[in-house]
Amino acid sequence: MWHRDVVRYVIIGAGAVGGTIGGLLAEAGREVVLVARGAHLDAVRADGLHLTTPAGARTVTAPAAGGPEDVELRPGDVLVLAVKSQDTAATTAQWAGRPVTGGRTAGEDLLLVCAQNGVDNERTALRRFARVAGMCVWLPATFLEPGRVSAAGSPVTGVLTLGTVPAGAPDPDLAAVGADLEAAGFRAPVVEDVMAWKYAKLLSNLGNAVEALCGSTREPAARELLAAAGAEARTVLAAAGVEPTSPEEEADARGDFTLVDLPGVTRRGGSTWQSLVRGAGSVEAAYLNGEIVLLGALHGVPAPVNAALLRLTEQAAARGDQPGSHDAAEVLAAARAAA
């Protein structure tokens, strides 16, 4: 049975993005469970989630869980998946078979919203969940330290575009999710084809690897490398018959959304940059640059620049390199030589 009234949001992966979404939903009076692990879980359980946005720094109190075994699922719960893409398969496997009060399972009954970069998470989730929605995440959030996250978006905290996957009739709970996110300080439109938005976001996320390898994307050589990766990707997507949302439509949706300085918080890099800084040991480049490599292979279009970015970023993560370990001009030259 499907339920139109959202009972509770279970944020699976309450780090930078998930913690910000869950924290603001809790502040707006929605019932929330924050699912985290390790030192971050311990800190949230002990002292709450410390959240800094342009509205100020504060502590949000919400129940914290270490995994599905700690949560008694209810009809009407919405699962918000905010783990990195490389963890999606294992995480959905853990949650899909969990019982929901009333006799069925999470995979059969509950709406799963993929609040993640990349375009493969929804396909992976649909293997085990009957109800899947995508969320295109424009949310400049940072994991500062265990128990502390920040988000620097203004005048809304983020733009979270929602849509049922596959495209078609919207899930009966999705409008309520969008309304709750709007009440929490986000812009959260529900669209018919959310994957077009996520493919457009994928193009911008190709720069995550450039930023992580080269330290930033501001230097001329890094901008040239980023432009080459993007041009290559657009050729691949065209060959694959994929039409992302246009830059004009994206800009119109974001409107006056921008980043601002937060008192006491130093703005850090994107998600891949943050993974290297934390020594996470893995990055999601296989689902960003690697998506372009995969589609290129399937449709006969070489993608040497994105292949090089993928290879070097995964090597950097495995070695424990910090951001800025590579020269952008050398990366681009090597990729072109391999073409």
C-alpha positions in Angstrom: 0.0 0.0 0.0 1.2 3.5 -0.8 0.7 6.3 1.7 0.3 10.0 0.8 1.2 11.3 4.3 5.0 11.3 5.0 5.5 10.0 8.5 9.3 10.5 8.9 12.4 11.1 6.9 15.2 8.5 7.4 18.4 10.2 6.1 20.8 7.4 5.1 24.2 9.0 5.1 23.8 12.1 7.2 27.1 13.7 6.2 27.4 17.1 4.5 24.5 16.9 2.2 22.3 14.4 4.1 23.1 16.1 7.4 22.0 19.5 6.0 18.8 18.2 4.5 17.9 16.2 7.7 18.9 18.9 10.0 16.8 21.6 8.3 13.8 19.2 8.0 14.1 18.6 11.8 14.3 22.3 12.4 11.1 22.7 10.4 9.3 20.3 12.7 9.5 17.2 10.5 10.3 13.9 12.2 13.8 12.8 11.1 16.3 10.0 11.8 19.9 10.7 11.0 21.8 7.5 9.9 25.6 7.9 10.2 28.6 5.9 11.2 31.9 6.0 13.1 33.0 9.2 14.8 30.3 11.2 13.1 27.6 9.0 14.6 29.1 9.2 18.0 29.3 13.0 17.9 25.7 13.4 16.7 24.5 11.0 19.4 26.4 12.8 22.1 26.0 16.4 21.2 23.5 16.7 18.3 24.3 17.9 14.8 26.1 21.2 14.7 24.9 23.0 11.5 26.1 26.3 10.1 24.2 28.1 7.4 23.8 31.8 6.5 21.1 31.8 9.3 23.8 31.1 11.8 25.4 28.2 13.8 23.2 26.0 15.9 22.7 22.5 17.2 20.0 20.3 15.8 18.8 17.4 17.9 17.3 14.3 16.1 17.5 10.6 16.7 20.7 9.1 15.3 21.1 5.5 14.1 24.1 3.4 12.9 22.2 1.4 10.3 18.9 -0.3 9.4 19.0 -2.5 12.4 18.6 0.6 14.6 15.4 1.9 12.9 11.9 0.5 13.2 10.4 1.4 9.8 6.8 2.7 9.5 4.4 3.0 6.6 4.8 6.4 5.1 8.5 6.8 6.0 10.6 8.3 3.2 14.2 7.1 2.9 16.6 9.8 1.6 19.8 8.1 0.3 22.7 10.5 0.6 25.7 8.1 0.6 28.4 8.3 -2.1 27.5 6.5 -5.3 30.1 3.8 -4.8 28.2 2.7 -1.6 24.7 2.7 -3.2 24.5 -1.0 -4.1 25.6 -2.2 -0.7 23.4 0.3 1.1 20.2 -0.4 -0.8 20.8 -4.1 -0.2 21.0 -3.5 3.5 17.7 -1.5 3.6 15.5 -3.0 1.0 14.6 -6.2 3.0 14.0 -4.4 6.3 10.5 -5.0 7.6 7.9 -2.1 7.7 5.3 -2.2 10.4 2.3 -3.9 8.9 4.1 -6.8 7.2 5.9 -5.8 4.0 9.4 -4.6 3.4 11.1 -1.2 2.7 11.8 -2.2 -0.9 8.1 -3.0 -1.5 6.5 -0.1 0.3 8.7 2.9 1.0 9.8 5.8 -1.3 13.5 6.0 -1.7 14.9 9.4 -2.8 18.4 9.4 -4.3 20.0 12.7 -3.1 23.3 11.9 -4.9 25.5 13.0 -7.7 25.7 10.8 -10.8 23.0 9.1 -12.8 23.5 5.4 -11.9 22.1 5.4 -8.3 18.5 5.3 -9.4 19.1 2.3 -11.7 20.8 0.5 -8.8 18.0 1.4 -6.4 15.3 0.1 -8.8 16.8 -3.4 -8.6 15.5 -3.6 -5.0 13.0 -0.7 -4.5 9.6 -0.4 -6.2 9.4 3.4 -5.6 12.4 5.5 -6.5 12.8 9.2 -7.0 15.8 11.2 -8.1 17.0 14.4 -6.5 19.3 16.8 -8.4 21.3 18.3 -5.6 22.6 21.9 -5.8 23.7 22.2 -2.2 27.2 23.6 -1.3 27.6 21.6 1.9 30.8 20.8 3.7 31.7 18.1 6.3 33.8 20.1 8.7 34.5 17.4 11.3 32.6 14.7 13.1 29.3 16.2 14.3 29.7 19.4 12.3 28.5 20.4 8.8 27.9 23.6 7.0 26.0 24.8 3.9 26.7 28.2 2.3 23.8 28.6 -0.1 21.7 31.7 -0.1 18.9 32.9 -0.2 17.8 29.3 0.0 20.1 26.6 1.4 19.9 24.5 -1.8 18.0 23.7 -4.9 16.8 20.1 -4.8 14.9 19.2 -8.0 12.8 16.0 -7.6 11.2 13.5 -9.9 10.0 10.0 -10.1 12.3 7.4 -11.8 11.4 6.3 -14.4 9.8 9.4 -15.7 6.0 9.5 -15.8 3.3 9.8 -13.2 4.8 11.3 -10.0 4.9 9.2 -6.8 2.0 10.1 -4.5 4.3 11.1 -1.7 6.7 13.3 -3.8 4.6 16.5 -3.7 4.6 16.2 0.1 8.4 15.7 0.1 8.8 18.8 -2.0 6.5 20.8 0.2 8.4 19.7 3.3 11.8 20.6 1.7 10.4 24.0 0.8 9.3 24.6 4.4 12.8 23.7 5.5 14.4 26.4 3.4 15.1 24.7 0.1 13.8 25.2 -3.4 12.4 21.8 -4.3 10.4 21.7 -7.6 9.0 18.4 -8.8 9.7 17.8 -12.5 8.6 15.2 -15.0 12.1 14.1 -16.1 14.5 14.5 -13.2 17.3 12.5 -15.0 17.7 15.3 -17.6 18.5 17.5 -14.6 20.9 15.0 -13.2 22.7 14.5 -16.5 23.2 18.3 -16.6 24.6 18.2 -13.0 26.8 15.3 -14.1 28.5 17.6 -16.6 29.4 20.1 -13.8 30.5 17.3 -11.5 33.2 16.2 -14.0 35.2 19.1 -12.5 35.2 17.4 -9.1 38.2 15.2 -10.2 40.0 18.2 -11.7 39.6 20.2 -8.4 40.7 17.2 -6.4 43.8 16.4 -8.5 44.9 20.0 -9.2 43.8 21.7 -6.0 41.3 24.0 -7.7 39.7 24.7 -11.1 40.6 28.4 -11.1 44.0 28.3 -12.8 44.1 28.5 -16.7 45.5 25.0 -17.2 42.8 23.5 -14.8 40.1 25.4 -16.7 41.4 24.1 -20.0 41.4 20.5 -18.6 37.8 21.0 -17.3 36.7 22.4 -20.6 38.2 19.4 -22.4 36.4 16.9 -20.1 33.1 18.7 -20.6 33.4 18.9 -24.4 34.2 15.3 -24.5 31.3 14.4 -22.3 28.8 16.4 -24.4 29.9 14.5 -27.5 29.4 11.2 -25.7 26.0 12.2 -24.4 24.9 13.2 -27.8 26.0 9.9 -29.3 24.1 8.1 -26.5 20.9 10.1 -27.3 20.9 11.8 -23.9 19.6 15.4 -23.8 20.5 17.1 -20.5 18.6 20.1 -19.2 19.9 23.2 -21.0 22.2 25.7 -19.1 19.5 28.3 -19.6 16.9 26.2 -17.9 19.3 25.3 -15.1 20.1 29.0 -14.5 16.5 29.9 -14.5 15.8 27.2 -11.8 18.6 28.4 -9.6 17.7 32.0 -10.0 19.5 34.1 -7.4 20.9 31.1 -5.6 24.5 31.7 -4.7 27.3 30.9 -2.2 28.1 33.2 0.7 30.8 33.4 3.3 30.0 31.8 6.6 31.4 33.3 9.8 34.0 31.0 11.3 33.8 28.5 8.4 36.5 28.2 5.7 34.9 27.2 2.4 36.4 23.9 1.2 36.3 22.1 -2.1 33.7 19.8 -3.5 32.8 16.2 -2.5 35.8 14.5 -4.2 38.2 17.2 -2.8 36.7 16.5 0.7 37.1 12.7 0.2 40.8 13.2 -0.4 41.3 15.5 2.5 39.6 13.0 4.9 41.6 10.1 3.5 38.3 8.3 2.7 40.2 5.8 0.5 37.5 5.9 -2.2 35.9 8.5 -4.4 32.8 8.6 -6.6 34.7 9.4 -9.9 33.7 6.1 -11.4 30.1 7.3 -11.4 31.0 10.8 -12.7 33.9 10.8 -15.1 33.5 7.0 -15.3 29.9 7.4 -16.5 31.2 9.3 -19.5 33.8 6.6 -20.2 31.2 3.9 -20.0 28.8 5.6 -22.3 31.6 6.4 -24.7 32.6 2.7 -24.8 29.0 1.7 -25.4 28.5 4.2 -28.3 31.9 4.1 -29.9 33.1 7.6 -28.8 36.6 7.8 -27.1 36.7 9.6 -23.8 40.4 9.8 -23.0 40.3 12.9 -20.8 37.6 11.6 -18.5 39.3 8.2 -18.5 42.6 9.9 -17.3 40.7 11.9 -14.7 39.0 8.7 -13.4 42.3 6.7 -13.3 44.3 9.4 -11.6 41.7 10.3 -9.0 41.2 6.7 -7.9 45.0 6.3 -7.7 45.2 9.5 -5.6 42.5 8.2 -3.2 44.2 4.8 -2.9 47.6 6.4 -2.1 46.1 8.8 0.4 47.2 11.9 -1.7 45.9 15.3 -0.7 44.3 17.6 -3.2 46.7 19.4 -5.6 49.0 16.4 -6.3 48.9 16.8 -10.1 49.6 19.4 -12.7 46.6 20.1 -14.9 48.7 20.7 -18.1 50.5 17.4 -17.7 47.2 15.5 -17.1 45.7 17.0 -20.3 48.8 16.4 -22.3 48.9 12.8 -21.2 45.2 12.2 -22.0 45.6 13.7 -25.5 48.6 11.6 -26.2 46.7 8.5 -25.2 43.8 9.3 -27.5 
